[in-house]
Amino acid sequence: METGIVNLHGKDYSTVALRIKNFWSDHPDYGIESEILSIDEKKVLVKATIKNPAGVVVAAGHAEEDRKGNINSKSALENCETSAWGRALACLGYGGTNIASAEEMINKDSGDYIDDDMADEIDRLLTESGADMEKFLKYLGADALITIKKSDFNKAISALKKKLKGGK
């Protein structure tokens, strides 16, 4: 995902980070504002607006997140704000032909992919073993740690532990 593009289900999705990077490069004098429309113990709703230098709103995006699941139980507000930014930027053409960002699509299919704790364990073993991240992800058929399938988790851990013990 170093390119900021993730292929899911045969379609390329750009990350919000890539959208933001490209946007700021093109429009360093514009602004992005976030507004929490609703927040409670179950859900978060955020609106993002993009304003030109004159303060005129040129795009907006909304996102809603449930406060359940491994990531959203702790970071629903942050994820919701990021999604709203990504959607607002997509309205300006940042994101190719997709409004949904890579993060949203991964979140949608989160039951298929490893969770944060699994990603942290793999990242730790990658660092300890000195394994090449790009080669490792290619071996697993993934674009980024967060796109490693749960069904490949044990394969990933075994390969990294083998490398730690001096194997290839």
N, C-alpha and C positions, 0 to 999 in steps of 0.2 A: 504494500500500500504506500510505499515511499513516493510513488508517482501521484498519489491522491486519487487514483482510479481503482475501483474494485469491480471485478466481474462476478456478478451473481445471476444465476439462471440464464446465462448467455447474454446478459446486458451489462454494459459498463455504467457504473454509478460513480459520481465524483463525491469526495468527502466534503464536509462543510469547511474543513481547514483549507482545502484547495480552493474552494469557492471564495472564501474570505481573502486568501492570499492574492488571488487574481483580481478581485474587486478592489482591494486597497492599492494594488499596483496601478490599476486603471483610474481609480478615483480617490486619491489620497485626501481630497478636500470634502468628501461626502461624510455622512454620519450614519451609524446604525444605532437605533434605540430599542430597548426592550421594555415591555409593559406586562406586568403580571395581571392578567384579567381575573383569574380565579385560582385560589390555592386552599386546599384543605387536606385532611388526613388520607384521602383517597386519590385525588387527582390534582393536576396542575395544568393551567391553561395560560400560554404566553403569546403575546403579539410582538412581532418585530417590525419596525418601520425603517426604511432607508430614506434619508433626506439628502437632497442636493445642497450645494453651498448656500443657496438662498433660503433653505429651510423648508422647501416644498417636498412633500412625501412623494417619492417616485416609485415605491414598491412597498408591499407589506406581506407578511406571512404569519400564519398562526400554527400553533402546535399544542397538542394535548398529550399528557403522559399520565399513566396510572402509577401509583406509588407501590406497585407490587413487582416482584421479581428481584433477582440478585442485585442488579445495578440500580434500578429505579427506587428500591426501598431506601437507598442512601442518597441518590443523586437525581431524583426526578426533576427538580427545578432546573438544574444545570443542563440536563439532557433536553428538556423541553425548550429552554432558551436557544440551545444550539440548533435544534430542529427548526424553530421559528426563523432563525437567521438564515439557515440553509434554504428554506422555502421562499423567504423574501428575495434572497439572491437569485434563486432560480427564476423568479418573476422578471429579473433583469437579464436573463440569459446565461447566468453563471450556473452551470450544471448540465450543459448539453441539452438533450431532449427529455431529460428526466427532472421532474419536480422533486421526487423523493431523493434523499441523499443516500450514500453508501451506508451510513450509520443507521438510518431509518430502516433500510431494507434488511440489514443484519439483525436489527432489533426485532423486526417483524418475524424473522425466521430464527429467533434466538434459541428456540428449543433444539435446533439442529446444530448450533455452534457452541464451542466451549464458553464457559462463563469466565468472569474476571479472575477468580482464584486459580482456575486451570491455566489461564493465560499467564498469570504471574509465575506459576510453577514452571511452565515451559520457558518463560523469559529468563528465570533464574538459572535453569539448567543450560540454556543457550549461552548465557554469559560465563558460567563456570566451565563449560566445555570448550569455549572458544569456537563453537560451530558457526559456520557462515549462515546468517539468517536467510538470505535469498535462496541459497541452495536447499536449506532445510524446508522452507515454505514450498519450494518447487517439488521436493520429494513428497510432501503431503498434498500437493495439488491445491494449495491455498495462496491467496494474495497477501494476507496479513495474519497476525496471530489471532485476531478476532474472527477470521474466516476459517479457522481450523474446525473441522466437524468433530462433534463429540465422539463419533464412532472411530476417529483417528487419534484420540487422545492417548490411549495406551500405547499405540504404535509410536507416537511422538516421544513419550516418556522413555520407552524402551530404547529407542534409537539414541537419545541423548545420554542416558545412563551408560549405554555401551560405549559411546564416544568418551565419556568421562573415565571409563576403565581402560582407555587406550585403543579401543576398536575404531573401525571406520564407519 
